[in-house]
Amino acid sequence: MKAIRLFYSRFNLNSTQVQRGKCEKTLMHSLRIKSAQTKDLEWQDELAGENLIWLGGKVQKLSEFNGDDKLELLYSIAPKPPVRYKRKHQSNRRKYKSKVKKAIRSEARKGHKEAADFMASILDYDDEKFISYAKLEQFKALKMTRKNQRIKMLETYLESHNLLCNSPANENALYLQEGLFKIPHQWGIGTDIIPKESYITAVRDFLSKYFTDYPIEMIVCHHDERSLEEDTGAHSHYFLSGRSSKTGRYDLHKTQIKVVNKYIKQHGDIDDRLPENAQLNRIQAQVFGEYFQRMFYDYVNQNLLTTKGIVAEFAPETERQSQERKMINRESKLPKRKRSYNMKSREAEVAQSRLDELLAYQQAEESKLNVLRVNITSEQEQLKIELAKIKEANELLRYFSSQAQLKSDELKAVEAELDRLSYYSERLNNQAIDAVVNICKDLYVRTANLGLGLDRKAEKYAVDILENYKLLLSPAGRAICEVAAQALKDDLLDIANSGGSQLEQEIKVD
């Protein structure tokens, strides 16, 4: 298994003015809505098509949403400002809802079905669901009676509805929780190993398992905060409603404490149990955060990473801090002088920690220096060896170059000799062919003269035959001539082979 570290964090947002601003800012970042404050290096515009969004049970490309869609989504998720004159708006909503119903019946009777259906669809929205003001523009394009009056009526209804929808009774209540899940670049985990959809699925299933009654407003997976050549750094942001769909209360924090306590009971230290009234001190808040992290790590390991041959582990420093925190928690009820951690011990610990850090740094730097020295010596020796090899290679190159030149000259001489021999061979071959032709012709003429009793003429042809026969060095040529002599029943060539010189003497005497 490849061991890695995750980055997982949660941010709780309420309905106060400051928190609303923070929430709108983080939603603008998540939805890739640019503003005057947006930094150029927040994301790569060229990679906009790499971002995904989970909304209403469906995964889509974030780039498929236009600016109005994104703004509508932002304002439907972000905490709402406190409603002034709440009773007045409640009264307006009831009154104008009744007016819209009458208008629907009126327009339907007059055959303006589209306008009637559109107003009916507006009334179908839940009281807690934001209605986009862009719908007014759609409504204006429809045919209806008393158009201006109808538009003003629907606009007033939308204003009251949107002001009242999803408004918490207490501004400080946890309205929305943002979570961030990321595998940092340094671990080299690309989307070929963990697909982008998995960053959405993992947090969706985790939240659905442990916090079923709290709606997931949106999950976004970003993969554009990287260089164009990289494939690492994908991460997801989720936005979890703080309001229970079962009770209508903004009690997500209490529910999460109950879930963590159950996890502590099964997997942790019984002394770490938390008060379920959601009133946590600093140490208890640390306990809560640590166990929440462990719960998330366990879920992601089991349902995502281990099947890929990966396991997420806590850093050793995190483990050490956890053990120290547990000791502080156990000693919190003791008098300060009896605690392991008091002011003096803390000062000594800080000083010792700093000293250890400096000594470790010094040792590390000395080790690096020693390694550099060894490397320099090794490199020098290697350089000497390489130079000797280069020198030897140059000598061999010169030797083989001279040998190659000699071989080239020898080859040229051999080629010239072959050309000369080829020329003489061709001449000899032509002479042999001529001799065979002449011998065969003369044999025929000699035989004819002998048959006519012209012995003198026949003897002259015999001289020519013998002269040409001497020119034949090739056994094949001689064989042809002998076959021709046998065919003409002339034994001249047989005599020539057995004693040619005697025959010549006889011819000369005659």
C-alpha positions in Angstrom: 0.0 0.0 0.0 1.2 3.5 -0.8 0.9 5.7 2.2 -0.3 9.3 1.6 -1.7 12.3 3.6 -5.1 13.9 2.9 -6.2 17.4 3.3 -9.7 17.6 4.8 -11.2 20.6 6.6 -14.6 22.0 7.6 -15.8 25.6 7.9 -18.9 26.5 9.7 -20.9 29.6 8.5 -23.8 31.4 10.2 -26.1 34.2 9.1 -24.2 37.2 10.6 -23.2 39.9 8.2 -19.5 38.9 8.4 -20.2 35.2 7.9 -22.5 35.9 4.9 -19.7 37.8 3.2 -17.3 35.0 3.8 -19.8 32.5 2.5 -20.6 34.4 -0.6 -16.9 34.8 -1.3 -16.2 31.1 -1.0 -19.2 30.2 -3.1 -18.0 32.6 -5.8 -14.7 30.8 -5.7 -16.3 27.4 -5.9 -18.7 28.4 -8.7 -15.9 30.2 -10.6 -17.6 33.6 -10.5 -15.0 36.3 -11.1 -15.1 39.6 -9.2 -12.8 42.6 -8.9 -11.2 40.8 -5.9 -10.6 37.6 -7.8 -6.8 36.8 -8.0 -5.5 35.9 -11.5 -3.7 32.8 -10.1 -6.8 31.2 -8.3 -7.5 28.9 -11.3 -6.6 28.3 -15.0 -9.4 29.5 -17.3 -8.1 27.1 -20.0 -9.1 24.2 -17.7 -12.6 25.3 -17.1 -14.0 22.2 -18.7 -12.3 20.0 -16.1 -14.6 21.2 -13.2 -17.7 19.2 -12.2 -20.7 20.0 -10.0 -23.1 17.7 -8.2 -26.5 19.3 -7.8 -29.9 17.7 -7.2 -28.4 14.2 -7.6 -26.8 14.9 -11.0 -23.2 15.4 -12.0 -22.6 18.0 -14.7 -19.7 20.1 -16.0 -19.6 23.4 -14.2 -18.8 25.2 -17.5 -22.4 24.3 -18.6 -23.8 26.8 -16.1 -24.0 30.5 -17.3 -23.4 33.5 -15.1 -27.1 33.9 -14.2 -27.4 30.2 -13.3 -24.4 30.5 -11.0 -25.6 33.7 -9.2 -29.0 32.1 -8.7 -27.3 29.1 -7.2 -25.1 31.2 -5.0 -28.0 33.2 -3.5 -30.1 30.1 -3.0 -27.3 28.5 -0.9 -25.7 31.5 0.9 -27.1 32.5 4.4 -29.9 35.1 4.1 -29.7 38.4 5.9 -32.1 38.8 8.8 -35.6 39.7 7.7 -36.9 43.1 8.8 -40.6 43.5 9.2 -41.0 39.7 9.1 -44.7 39.8 10.0 -45.3 42.2 7.2 -43.7 40.0 4.6 -45.5 36.9 6.0 -48.7 38.8 5.5 -47.7 39.9 2.0 -46.8 36.4 1.0 -50.2 35.0 2.1 -52.1 37.9 0.5 -50.2 37.8 -2.8 -50.3 34.0 -2.9 -54.1 34.3 -2.9 -54.0 37.0 -5.6 -51.8 34.8 -7.8 -54.3 31.9 -7.4 -57.1 34.2 -8.6 -55.0 35.4 -11.5 -54.3 31.8 -12.5 -58.0 31.1 -12.7 -58.7 34.3 -14.6 -56.0 33.8 -17.2 -57.0 30.1 -17.7 -60.6 31.1 -18.4 -59.4 33.6 -21.0 -57.3 31.0 -22.8 -53.9 32.3 -21.6 -52.8 28.8 -20.6 -49.0 29.5 -20.7 -49.3 32.5 -18.3 -51.6 30.5 -15.9 -49.3 27.5 -15.9 -46.2 29.7 -15.3 -47.8 31.3 -12.2 -48.9 27.9 -11.0 -45.3 26.7 -11.2 -44.2 29.7 -9.1 -46.6 28.7 -6.4 -45.3 25.1 -6.5 -42.0 26.3 -4.9 -41.5 25.2 -1.3 -41.5 28.0 1.2 -37.8 27.4 1.8 -36.8 27.3 -1.8 -35.4 30.5 -3.4 -37.1 31.7 -6.7 -34.8 33.3 -9.3 -35.8 36.8 -10.2 -34.8 35.9 -13.8 -38.2 34.2 -14.0 -39.9 37.6 -14.1 -38.3 38.2 -17.4 -39.7 34.9 -18.7 -43.2 35.9 -17.4 -43.1 39.3 -19.1 -42.8 37.6 -22.5 -46.1 35.7 -22.1 -49.5 36.8 -23.2 -52.0 37.8 -20.5 -54.5 40.5 -19.5 -53.5 43.5 -17.4 -49.9 42.6 -18.0 -48.2 45.3 -15.9 -50.5 44.6 -12.9 -49.8 40.8 -13.2 -46.0 41.4 -13.3 -46.1 43.8 -10.3 -48.2 41.2 -8.4 -45.7 38.3 -9.1 -42.7 40.5 -8.3 -44.2 41.5 -4.9 -44.9 37.8 -4.1 -41.3 36.8 -5.1 -39.8 39.5 -2.9 -41.7 38.4 0.2 -41.1 34.7 -0.6 -37.3 35.1 -1.0 -36.9 37.2 2.1 -38.7 34.7 4.2 -37.4 31.4 2.7 -34.9 29.4 4.7 -34.3 32.2 7.3 -32.9 30.9 10.6 -34.4 32.2 13.8 -30.9 32.8 15.3 -28.2 34.5 13.2 -25.4 32.6 15.1 -26.8 29.2 14.4 -24.7 27.0 12.1 -26.4 27.8 8.7 -24.1 26.1 6.3 -21.0 23.9 6.5 -18.3 23.9 3.8 -15.9 21.0 3.5 -12.8 20.6 1.5 -11.3 17.2 0.5 -8.0 17.1 -1.4 -5.1 14.8 -2.1 -2.1 17.3 -2.3 0.0 17.4 -5.5 3.1 16.0 -3.7 1.6 12.5 -3.5 1.4 12.2 -7.3 -2.2 10.9 -7.4 -3.7 11.9 -10.8 -7.2 11.5 -12.0 -6.2 8.4 -13.9 -6.0 6.8 -10.4 -8.7 8.7 -8.5 -11.2 10.0 -11.0 -12.7 13.5 -10.5 -16.2 11.9 -9.9 -14.8 10.0 -7.0 -14.0 13.2 -5.1 -17.7 14.0 -5.3 -18.9 10.5 -4.6 -16.7 10.0 -1.5 -17.9 13.1 0.3 -21.5 12.7 -0.8 -21.7 9.1 0.5 -19.9 10.1 3.7 -22.3 12.9 4.4 -25.3 10.8 3.4 -24.2 8.0 5.8 -23.6 10.1 8.9 -25.8 13.2 8.4 -28.8 11.8 6.5 -31.3 14.5 7.6 -29.1 17.5 6.5 -29.4 18.3 2.7 -26.3 18.5 0.6 -26.8 21.8 -1.2 -23.9 21.3 -3.7 -20.6 19.5 -4.3 -18.0 20.9 -6.7 -14.9 19.2 -7.9 -12.1 21.5 -9.1 -9.3 20.3 -11.4 -8.2 23.7 -12.7 -5.9 24.8 -9.9 -2.8 23.3 -11.5 -0.4 23.7 -14.5 -1.6 22.6 -17.9 0.9 19.7 -17.8 -0.1 18.3 -14.4 -2.9 15.9 -13.6 -2.8 16.1 -9.8 -4.5 18.3 -7.2 -8.1 17.5 -7.9 -10.3 18.3 -4.9 -13.9 18.8 -3.9 -15.9 21.4 -1.9 -19.2 20.4 -0.3 -21.8 22.6 1.2 -24.0 21.0 3.8 -27.1 22.6 5.2 -27.2 23.2 8.9 -30.9 22.7 9.0 -32.5 19.3 9.6 -35.0 18.3 7.0 -36.8 16.3 9.6 -37.1 18.8 12.5 -36.5 22.1 10.7 -33.9 23.0 13.4 -30.4 24.4 12.7 -28.7 21.8 14.9 -26.1 20.2 12.6 -23.3 20.9 15.1 -25.1 19.0 17.9 -25.8 16.1 15.5 -22.1 16.0 14.5 -21.1 15.9 18.1 -23.4 12.9 18.7 -22.0 11.1 15.7 -18.4 11.8 16.8 -19.3 10.5 20.4 -20.6 7.3 18.9 -17.4 6.9 16.9 -15.3 7.6 20.1 -17.3 4.9 21.9 -16.4 2.4 19.1 -12.9 3.4 18.2 -11.5 5.9 20.7 -10.7 6.7 24.3 -13.8 6.8 26.6 -12.3 9.8 28.4 -12.6 11.8 25.1 -16.4 11.8 25.1 -17.9 15.2 24.4 -20.8 17.1 26.0 -23.8 16.8 23.6 -25.1 20.3 24.4 -22.6 21.6 21.8 -20.9 23.8 24.3 -17.2 22.8 23.8 -14.1 24.4 25.3 -10.9 24.7 23.4 -9.5 21.2 24.3 -12.9 19.6 23.6 -13.1 21.4 20.2 -9.7 19.9 19.4 -10.9 16.4 20.4 -14.0 16.9 18.2 -11.9 18.0 15.2 -9.4 15.1 15.6 -12.1 12.4 15.7 -14.0 13.9 12.9 -10.9 13.8 10.8 -10.3 10.1 11.8 -13.9 9.3 11.0 -13.5 10.8 7.5 -10.1 9.1 7.0 -11.5 5.7 7.9 -14.4 6.1 5.5 -12.3 7.3 2.6 -9.7 4.6 3.1 -12.4 1.8 3.2 -14.6 3.1 0.4 -12.1 4.7 -2.0 -8.4 4.4 -1.5 -7.6 0.9 -0.4 -9.1 -0.5 -3.6 -6.5 1.6 -5.5 -3.6 0.3 -3.4 -3.4 3.5 -1.3 -3.9 4.2 2.4 -4.3 7.7 4.0 -2.4 8.1 7.2 -2.1 10.8 9.8 1.3 12.6 9.9 3.5 11.6 12.9 3.2 15.1 14.2 -0.6 14.8 14.3 -0.3 11.6 16.3 2.1 13.2 18.8 -0.1 16.3 19.3 -3.1 14.0 19.8 -1.4 12.1 22.6 -0.3 15.3 24.2 -3.8 16.7 24.0 -5.2 13.5 25.6 -2.8 14.0 28.6 -3.8 17.6 28.9 -7.4 16.6 28.9 -6.9 14.0 31.6 -4.9 16.4 33.8 -7.3 19.4 33.4 -9.0 18.6 36.7 -5.8 18.6 38.7 -4.2 21.7 40.3 -1.9 23.5 37.9 1.2 22.7 40.0 0.5 19.0 39.7 0.0 19.1 35.9 2.6 17.9 33.5 1.9 21.0 31.5 2.2 24.3 33.4 3.8 27.6 32.5 7.4 26.6 33.5 7.2 23.2 31.9 5.7 24.8 28.7 8.6 27.3 28.6 11.1 24.5 29.1 9.4 22.4 26.5 9.4 25.3 24.0 13.1 25.9 24.6 14.0 22.2 24.3 11.9 21.9 21.2 13.7 24.9 19.6 17.1 23.5 20.7 16.2 20.1 19.2 15.1 21.8 16.1 18.4 23.7 15.7 20.5 20.6 16.5 18.6 18.6 14.0 19.1 21.3 11.4 22.8 21.5 12.2 23.1 17.7 11.9 21.2 17.7 8.7 23.3 20.4 7.2 26.5 18.6 8.2 25.2 15.4 6.7 24.5 17.3 3.5 28.0 18.8 3.5 29.6 15.4 4.0 27.5 13.9 1.2 28.6 16.8 -1.1 32.2 16.2 -0.2 31.9 12.5 -1.0 30.1 13.2 -4.2 32.7 15.7 -5.4 35.5 13.2 -4.8 33.6 10.5 -6.5 32.8 12.8 -9.4 36.5 13.7 -9.8 37.5 10.1 -9.9 34.8 9.3 -12.4 35.9 12.3 -14.5 39.5 10.9 -14.6 38.2 7.6 -15.7 36.0 9.1 -18.4 38.9 11.3 -19.7 41.2 8.2 -19.9 38.4 6.4 -21.9 38.1 9.3 -24.2 41.8 9.4 -24.8 41.9 5.7 -25.5 38.9 6.0 -27.8 40.7 8.7 -29.8 43.8 6.6 -30.3 41.7 3.6 -31.4 39.8 5.9 -33.8 43.0 7.2 -35.4 44.3 3.6 -35.8 41.2 2.2 -37.3 40.9 5.3 -39.6 44.4 4.5 -41.0 43.6 0.8 -41.3 40.4 1.7 -43.1 42.3 3.9 -45.6 44.7 1.0 -46.3 41.9 -1.4 -46.8 40.2 1.2 -49.1 43.4 1.4 -51.3 43.7 -2.4 -51.4 40.1 -2.7 -52.4 40.6 -0.2 -55.3 43.6 -2.2 -56.5 41.6 -5.5 -56.4 38.7 -3.8 -58.3 41.2 -2.6 -61.0 42.7 -6.1 -61.3 39.2 -7.7 -61.5 38.3 -5.2 -64.3 41.5 -6.2 -66.2 40.9 -9.9 -65.8 37.3 -9.5 -66.8 38.4 -7.8 -70.0 40.8 -10.6 -70.9 38.4 -13.2 -69.9 35.8 -11.8 -72.2 38.3 -11.7 -75.1 39.4 -15.3 -74.5 35.7 -16.3 -74.3 35.0 -14.7 -77.7 38.1 -16.3 -79.2 37.0 -19.7 -78.0 33.5 -19.3 -79.4 35.0 -18.3 -82.8 37.3 -21.3 -82.7 34.4 -23.8 -82.0 32.4 -22.3 -84.8 35.4 -22.5 -87.2 36.3 -26.1 -86.2 32.7 -27.3 -86.7 32.4 -25.5 -90.1 35.8 -26.8 -91.3 35.0 -30.4 -90.1 31.9 -30.3 -92.3 33.8 -29.0 -95.3 36.7 -31.4 -94.8 34.3 -34.4 -94.6 32.5 -33.2 -97.8 35.9 -33.0 -99.7 36.9 -36.4 -98.5 33.6 -37.8 -99.8 34.3 -36.2 -103.2 37.9 -37.6 -103.2 39.4 -34.1 -102.9 42.1 -35.2 -100.4 44.3 -32.2 -101.0 41.6 -29.8 -100.1 40.6 -31.9 -97.2 44.1 -31.8 -95.8 44.2 -28.0 -95.9 41.0 -27.9 -93.8 42.6 -30.4 -91.4 45.5 -27.9 -90.8 42.9 -25.1 -90.0 41.0 -27.4 -87.7 44.1 -28.3 -85.7 45.2 -24.7 -85.4 41.8 -23.7 -84.0 41.7 -26.7 -81.8 45.0 -25.6 -80.1 43.2 -22.3 -79.1 40.6 -24.2 -77.1 41.5 -24.3 -73.5 38.0 -25.0 -72.2 37.1 -28.7 -71.9 33.5 -27.8 -72.8 34.6 -26.2 -76.1 36.7 -29.3 -77.0 33.8 -31.6 -76.1 31.5 -29.8 -78.5 34.0 -30.0 -81.3 34.6 -33.8 -80.7 30.9 -34.5 -80.7 30.7 -32.6 -84.1 33.6 -34.7 -85.5 31.9 -38.0 -84.3 28.6 -36.9 -86.0 30.5 -36.4 -89.3 32.4 -39.7 -88.8 35.7 -37.9 -88.8 38.4 -39.2 -86.4 40.7 -36.3 -86.9 40.2 -34.8 -83.4 40.6 -38.3 -81.8 44.0 -38.6 -83.5 44.9 -35.0 -82.5 44.2 -35.9 -78.9 46.3 -39.0 -79.0 49.2 -37.8 -81.1 48.5 -34.5 -82.8 52.2 -33.8 -83.6 52.5 -37.0 -85.7 49.5 -36.1 -87.8 50.9 -32.7 -88.5 54.1 -34.3 -89.8 52.1 -36.5 -92.1 50.2 -33.6 -93.5 53.4 -31.6 -94.1 55.0 -34.6 -95.9 52.0 -35.1 -98.1 
